[in-house]
Amino acid sequence: MSAVAWIAVGSLVVWVWLLLGQGFFWRTDQRLPSRAAPAHWPSVAIVVPARDEADMLPVSLPSLLAQDYPGTAEIFLVDDCSKDGTGDLARELSVRCAGLPVTVVSPGEPEPGWTGKLWAVRHGIALARSRDPEYLLLTDADIAHEPDSLRELVAAAVSGGFDLVSQMARLRVESVWERLVVPAFVYFFSQLYPFRWVNRAGTRTAAAAGGCVLLRTEAAVRARVPESIRQAVIDDVSLARAVQRSGGRIWLGLADRVDSVRPYPRLADLWRMVSRSAYAQLRHNPLVLLGTVLGLGIVYLAPPATLAAGLQGGDHAAAWAGGTAWAVMAGTYMPMLGYYRQSLWLAPLLPFTALLYLLMTVDSAVQHYRGRGAAWKGRTYARPEAAPDQ
């Protein structure tokens, strides 16, 4: 066989393994299980870090205020040095919409060694613990919840004996670029952290989705959250690892009642979202970056390339193996497209989307080595090794 045919066969072998051996990552049936109501509804403190979220709060905060929760629940919104009146708007909405009680605080700029979000979460949790809640709901200011969201989360955590229950919020898919990039973002995440592996007892795979995390307060104390992860840019995965390492049980699935309302209408918006933390996901390791680039090339780019080369050069083995690998790839992507209610005709475009993610990851590394670190909402964080311990 030709070298092109061997590459195509290698890619096909990888895809057969991914199809069957990577925790069935491509399936989308890991949803919050329906549970009977607990005999006692535990108290919950909802912690919402918010920085310049005046555009999002009119949609997200009323959804929290309207939670139909049988137990005691209270909202703590932490205004992280916003310049757009986020804190004042939150107070206004809490009066106008009524519902759960709301406390708004502003802790000031983060100390060295803390990311802004985790600094805000730290103060929100500290304030919430003065009420002695049994659970903490950590949710972002761009996340909208259905009225029964909190009730379903708590029922699943209590009946399942979980210390952490997290849902991957359904992201917005309205613009052309959102349709092309967003479902793939969740697809790649689930490939890296197969939900079935995360949810299996005794697993070593840990992950969470930061937009919606219900955390037992006792588990947070045991895991020293958020102090133990204060430098984390990818704070949700770091949180899940900390809880798991401290002996906690975790669960992660796709959401039906939780939605992100933040728009990413342009490719540049999505590019910033991915590139700000992509190299941190690779632990700032150039060898891992090289392996990732080669891996993405062999797994996602080789199938269409070898199919085209095989058809053009009359190499039937390369064309067959490349085409079959591409078909398997597209087939594994279809359930995620269905979850996002998108056309299945987008499935064959996954190699192009993977190429975009490859370029975003390389750009993330370039920004890191230029000393810019991870940037978000006007803040640029130092490289982890440069941030002082405390």
GUTOR-150267 format. One record per residue (C-alpha): x, y, z. Coordinates in steps of 0.001 Angstrom, whole numbers, padded with zeros to 6 digits, always signed. Last residue first. Example, Ala and Ser with C-alpha at 12.3 -4.5 7.8 and 13.67 -1.06 7.14 Angstrom:
REM residues 2
+013670-001060+007140/+012300-004500+007800/
REM end
This chain:
REM residues 390
+000113+032216+049318/+001733+031234+046062/+002927+033811+043594/+001851+033652+039943/+004749+033128+037580/+004331+029360+037221/+000654+029845+036360/+001466+032230+033488/+000109+035607+034343/-003507+036444+033721/-004691+039150+031367/-007810+041012+032432/-010010+043175+030211/-012889+040759+029958/-010784+037617+029578/-007136+037121+028647/-005113+033959+029264/-001356+034511+029226/+000008+037564+027447/+003661+036674+027788/+004304+036310+024067/+004737+032632+024790/+001121+032417+025951/-000185+034322+022948/+001561+031859+020623/+000149+028910+022576/-003416+030235+022257/-002817+030858+018543/-001822+027204+018144/-005037+026171+019891/-007171+028468+017739/-005509+027075+014595/-006307+023499+015649/-009856+024559+016547/-010332+026002+013064/-008954+022807+011517/-011419+020816+013608/-014237+022940+012169/-013074+022096+008654/-012860+018396+009556/-016413+018593+011055/-017948+019741+007764/-019296+016249+007012/-021663+016601+010021/-023244+019894+008928/-025726+017998+006741/-027221+016746+010001/-029015+020079+010249/-029025+021531+013740/-031342+020872+016659/-028501+021222+019179/-029080+017682+020452/-029373+016531+016845/-026015+018088+015993/-024563+016249+018983/-026090+012967+017790/-024696+013562+014266/-021048+013940+015242/-020361+010216+015617/-021735+009617+012117/-019552+012332+010609/-016418+010698+012003/-017526+007251+010850/-018148+008649+007339/-014757+010394+007294/-013038+007164+008328/-014886+005294+005574/-013875+007874+002970/-010235+007767+004012/-010142+003963+004043/-011865+003660+000648/-009901+006471-001032/-006566+005274+000331/-007249+001682-000738/-008511+002787-004172/-005397+004801-005028/-006430+006160-008446/-004398+009307-007968/-007244+011832-007792/-009615+009560-005902/-006922+008524-003461/-005742+012090-002897/-009290+013288-002242/-010004+010424+000154/-006608+010920+001802/-007373+014596+002464/-010943+013948+003633/-009771+011324+006167/-006436+012994+007104/-007873+016208+008547/-009777+014886+011565/-007811+012051+013172/-004372+012438+011605/-004293+016241+011721/-005912+016508+015102/-003348+014073+016468/-000414+015898+014899/-001599+019213+016377/-002292+017604+019742/+001088+015877+019825/+002831+019175+019097/+000819+020907+021823/+001620+018099+024263/+005299+018613+023458/+004928+022372+023929/+003424+021935+027418/+001316+024851+028659/-000888+022400+030590/-002625+021362+027346/-005908+022792+028678/-003916+025956+029441/-003130+026071+025728/-006842+026160+024888/-007786+028725+027552/-008061+032096+025808/-008010+030422+022391/-011514+028985+022661/-013566+032014+023676/-011360+034376+021663/-011945+032365+018487/-015676+032226+019176/-015874+036008+019261/-013615+036353+016193/-015821+033899+014271/-018704+036300+014766/-022118+035921+016434/-020946+034578+019809/-024055+035383+021845/-024326+034732+025598/-027691+033233+026543/-026337+029938+027874/-029145+027507+028572/-030165+025222+031463/-033283+023048+031477/-032293+020226+029112/-028635+020070+030084/-025967+017595+029002/-024292+015532+031679/-021732+015468+034475/-021744+013607+037794/-019243+013661+040659/-018562+011593+043765/-016267+013130+046390/-013149+011535+047871/-010887+014581+048149/-009338+013823+044764/-012819+013854+043186/-013670+017276+044596/-010333+018738+043452/-010653+017131+040022/-014163+018530+039559/-013013+022014+040519/-010040+021848+038143/-012387+020836+035310/-014632+023810+036077/-011803+026297+036667/-010162+026115+033276/-008141+029244+034063/-007069+027781+037389/-005018+030003+039689/-007321+029728+042734/-007762+025959+042436/-007016+024953+046053/-008542+028177+047392/-011896+027542+045660/-012585+025026+047047/-010591+023474+049880/-011606+019951+048757/-013063+019100+052178/-014742+022487+052433/-016285+022139+048985/-017395+018587+049803/-019179+019802+052951/-020875+022503+050906/-022264+019939+048451/-021747+021355+044989/-024297+022048+042259/-022384+023216+039201/-023981+025025+036254/-021953+027322+034020/-018677+025721+035029/-019233+022443+033222/-017537+019642+035142/-014738+017168+034590/-013001+014244+036252/-011756+010973+034762/-010163+008752+037417/-013324+006712+037877/-014271+004897+041086/-017981+005150+040384/-018695+005986+036729/-020052+009467+036048/-016847+010904+034586/-016350+007806+032423/-019880+008052+031084/-019390+011759+030385/-016387+011128+028168/-013852+013860+029027/-011742+014527+025909/-014437+013296+023523/-017074+015101+025583/-015138+018347+025221/-014666+017797+021478/-018424+017311+021001/-019226+020328+023196/-017011+022565+021046/-018264+020857+017879/-021813+021934+018708/-020514+025537+018999/-018378+025850+015842/-020538+025556+012716/-023880+026621+014121/-022228+029435+016070/-020435+030555+012906/-023668+030798+010950/-025409+032715+013732/-028095+031170+015931/-026542+028457+018094/-026567+029518+021757/-025015+027068+024201/-026984+024328+025964/-025554+024321+029467/-023267+021405+030281/-024752+020218+033555/-022904+019582+036797/-023679+017541+039888/-021041+017492+042631/-021115+015640+045931/-023352+012927+044485/-025397+010529+046630/-027747+009749+043756/-030910+010647+045680/-029468+013880+047056/-027656+015031+043931/-030462+014171+041510/-033128+015818+043688/-030911+018895+044090/-030428+019323+040352/-034116+018761+039594/-035220+021371+042125/-032629+023851+040896/-033781+023547+037284/-037540+023618+037970/-038041+027260+036912/-035881+026844+033757/-032417+028290+034215/-030640+030991+032196/-026827+031132+032207/-024946+034318+031277/-024214+035321+034881/-022495+032022+035558/-023647+029366+038006/-022247+027885+041197/-025072+026264+043135/-023892+025632+046691/-025452+022955+048873/-026108+022385+052585/-026309+026099+053282/-024862+027488+056557/-026144+031061+056147/-022645+032445+056875/-021539+029949+054252/-023084+032165+051564/-020771+035070+052335/-017672+032884+052120/-019020+031198+048981/-019605+034533+047261/-016231+035839+048325/-014402+032817+046922/-016541+032811+043786/-015460+036394+043071/-011791+035477+043474/-012481+032390+041354/-013827+034559+038536/-010996+037065+038710/-008198+034510+038623/-006191+034425+041819/-002417+034389+042302/-002130+038084+043075/-005226+039354+044921/-008383+039930+042937/-009755+043470+042482/-012655+044484+044690/-015025+042322+046730/-018286+043772+045353/-021432+042318+046948/-025053+041812+045866/-027443+039826+048091/-030603+038458+046521/-033702+036889+048101/-035616+034479+045837/-038586+035929+043954/-039063+039606+043136/-038817+040701+039509/-038521+044464+040038/-036695+044332+043360/-034135+041707+042368/-033851+043338+038946/-032852+046684+040483/-030251+045091+042728/-028770+043205+039785/-028755+046368+037690/-026818+048195+040392/-024215+045425+040518/-023804+045154+036749/-023410+048912+036273/-021234+048678+033157/-017768+049020+034680/-017789+045763+036607/-015299+045212+039413/-016353+041576+039961/-019942+042058+041149/-020648+038978+043258/-024277+037858+043141/-025383+035854+046164/-028801+034244+045616/-030807+032499+048356/-032614+029170+048592/-034638+027490+051323/-036559+024389+050267/-039448+023760+047883/-037659+025335+044889/-039616+026922+042061/-036813+029142+040797/-038138+032509+039641/-035245+034586+040987/-032852+032360+039088/-034636+032923+035769/-034893+036646+036585/-031057+036705+036847/-030357+035187+033423/-032386+037291+031003/-032007+040835+032348/-028526+039789+033594/-026938+039193+030179/-026415+042729+028852/-025389+044098+032245/-022763+041336+032573/-019623+043428+033030/-018123+040977+035523/-020471+038613+037356/-019815+035743+039760/-023146+034087+040672/-023349+032016+043874/-026688+030292+044585/-026934+029185+048231/-029046+026082+048766/-030892+024671+051782/-031708+020977+051689/-035152+019659+050672/-036005+016883+053128/-037893+013722+052145/-036224+013920+048754/-038413+014260+045650/-038141+011245+043388/-035468+011374+040729/-035375+011868+036985/-031785+011518+035822/-029989+014611+034514/-028961+013709+031003/-026200+011461+029677/-028057+010444+026522/-025942+012419+024061/-023852+009634+022544/-020562+010629+020928/-018488+009904+024024/-019270+006180+023782/-016700+005823+026585/-013759+006111+024237/-013527+002493+023107/-016238+001890+020523/-016394+004882+018205/-013007+006234+019242/-011413+002852+018459/-013110+002688+015077/-011976+006256+014477/-008360+005471+015329/-008373+002471+012977/-009781+004673+010209/-007033+007243+010731/-004379+004559+010508/-005995+003174+007344/-005920+006633+005753/-002290+007163+006746/-001393+003734+005327/-003235+004569+002086/-001294+007819+001717/+001984+005954+002246/+001024+003594-000553/+000000+000000+000000/
REM end
